[in-house]
């Protein structure tokens, strides 16, 4: 009877840890989405500032390539967010709920059950 209680407890603990793992996954995914949005806003803000500086110095939009400026700005601002993204991806891979193996548990106690 004690083993049955233990097995039921294992199953209930698994369900709880599975819910906790899913909650943690959702939190990490939300953090990743927030980082991506923050990165995009930072690039837009930096690009607008750069355009204003170029405009104030007398350069017109025709003489500079926006693509090159945007590419450089993305590279500068993306690096810390790329590191965060990699760390979050690693966290997602590590978040797991350990599933109880009831068959293995029964086989481990097979001699005790028969004797």
N, C-alpha and C positions, 0 to 999 in steps of 0.2 A: 504494500500500500504506500509505503514511504517513497518508493521509486516512482510510482504513478504521480504522486504529488510533485516530485522533483521534475519529472518530464513535463507536466502541465506548467509548472513554474518556468521552465526553460522556454516553452512555447510563448508564454505571456511576456517573458523578458525579451524574447526575440521580436515580438510584435511592437513592444515599447521601443526597443533600440532601432527597429526599422522606421518607426515614425520619427524618432529623433534624428536618424540619418537623413531622412527625406527633408525634414525641417532645416537641417544644416546645409544640405544641397541647395535648397531654395534660397537660403541666406547667401551662400557663396555666389550663386547665379545672379542674385539681385545686386551684390557688390560688383560683380563683373559688368553688369549692365550700367550701373551708376558710373563706374570708372570709364566705360566707353563713352557715355554721354558727356562726362566731365572733360575727357580728352578732346572730343569733337568741339565742345564749346571753347576750350582753350585754344585750339587751332584757329577757329573762326575769329576769336578775339585778337590773337596774335597777328593774323593776316590783316585784319582791319587796322590794327595799329601800324603795321608795316606799310600798308597802302597810304595811310595818313602821313607817315614820315616821308615817303617818296613824293607824295603830292605836295607837301610843304617845302620840299627841297627843289621843286620845280620839275620833277620827272613826271611824264605823262604815262598813262596806263599802256600806251602803244609801244613805248620804248622798253618796258620790262615784261618779262614773260611771267605771267601769273602762275603758270604751271610749275616753273622752276622754284619760285618763291614758296608756293604751297608745298611742294615736295620737300624742300629744305625744312620748312616749319614743321611739317608732319614728322620728319625724322627727329628733329630736336625735341619735340614734345611727346613723341610716342614712346621713347625708350623707357622711362619709368613705368609707364602703363603696360608695356610689353612684359616687363619683369613681374608686375602685379598679376597680369593675366596668366603667366606661366605658373606662378605660385598658386593661384586659385585653381588652375587646372590640376595641379598636383594634389591639392586639397580634395578636389572632387573625386579623384581616383582613390584616395585613401579612405574616404567616407564609405563605410560598409557596415552592415549589420550582420553579425555572425549567426548563421542559421543553425539551429540545433539539429544534430544528426541522431534521430531517435533509433534508427535501425542499428547504428553502431553502438549506441548505449545498451540496447537489448542484447546484442551479440557479446558485448563485454561482460554482461551479467548472465549469459546463457547457462553456465554451469550452476550458478547460484539459484536460478529459476527452476532448474530441473531437480536439484538436490535438496 
